[in-house]
Amino acid sequence: MMPRPNPKTLQQIPNIGKAIEKSLNLIGINSPQQLINNDPYNMYYELCDTKNEKVDPCVLDVFISAVRYMEGGPAKKWWEFTGERKRILGAKH
């Protein structure tokens, strides 16, 4: 997939609002381009560690959607990634 160069701010990415932008900022992601080639699962675990709590796993779905979008994938609703998250996390545990 080709990287998507057009969003200038995180909130211009589908599914990202103020709360998710704040979560991304907490883990050092401040621009859309920083999502490219980033592992959304590692991002989620880093957020949990940073906040010292288990963050709602739906946030991981949003991270997956944002990374895929920035890597050139189509805009999809975040919940379209829930099945993938459950499969991958289920395989890890």
C-alpha positions in Angstrom: 0.0 0.0 0.0 1.1 3.5 -0.7 1.3 6.0 2.3 -1.5 8.5 2.3 0.1 12.0 2.4 -3.0 14.2 2.7 -4.1 14.4 6.3 -2.3 17.3 8.1 -3.7 16.7 11.6 -4.6 13.5 13.5 -8.3 14.5 13.6 -8.4 14.5 9.8 -8.0 10.7 9.9 -11.3 8.8 10.0 -12.3 7.7 13.5 -9.9 10.1 15.3 -11.5 12.7 17.5 -10.1 14.7 20.4 -9.9 11.8 22.9 -8.0 9.5 20.5 -5.8 12.3 19.5 -5.0 12.9 23.2 -4.2 9.2 23.6 -1.9 9.2 20.6 -0.1 12.3 21.9 0.5 10.5 25.2 2.5 7.9 23.3 4.4 10.5 21.3 2.4 10.4 18.1 1.6 14.0 17.1 1.3 13.8 13.3 -0.5 11.5 10.9 2.8 10.5 9.2 4.0 9.0 12.5 1.3 6.3 12.1 2.9 4.9 9.0 4.7 1.6 9.6 3.7 1.8 13.3 2.4 -1.3 15.0 -1.1 -0.5 16.4 -0.9 -3.3 18.9 2.4 -2.0 20.3 0.8 1.5 20.4 -2.1 0.2 22.4 0.2 -1.6 24.9 2.3 1.5 25.2 -0.8 3.5 26.0 -1.9 1.1 28.6 1.6 1.3 30.2 1.6 5.1 30.0 -1.8 5.4 31.6 -1.0 2.5 34.0 -4.4 0.9 33.3 -6.0 -1.4 30.8 -7.5 0.9 28.1 -10.7 -0.1 26.4 -9.7 -2.5 23.6 -11.9 -0.5 21.2 -9.1 2.1 21.2 -6.9 -0.6 19.6 -9.5 -1.0 16.9 -9.2 2.8 16.2 -5.4 2.6 16.2 -5.6 -0.3 13.6 -8.0 1.7 11.5 -5.8 4.8 11.6 -2.6 3.0 10.8 -4.2 1.1 7.9 -5.7 4.3 6.6 -2.4 6.2 6.7 -0.7 3.2 5.0 -3.1 3.6 2.0 -6.0 1.5 3.1 -9.6 2.6 2.6 -11.5 4.6 5.3 -13.4 2.1 7.4 -15.4 2.3 10.6 -13.2 1.4 13.6 -15.5 -1.5 14.6 -14.7 -3.2 11.3 -11.4 -4.1 12.9 -12.8 -5.6 16.0 -12.9 -9.2 14.6 -9.2 -8.9 13.5 -8.2 -7.6 17.0 -10.0 -10.5 18.7 -8.4 -13.1 16.3 -4.9 -11.7 16.8 -5.2 -11.2 20.6 -6.9 -14.6 21.0 -4.0 -16.2 19.1 -1.5 -14.4 21.4 -3.2 -15.7 24.6 
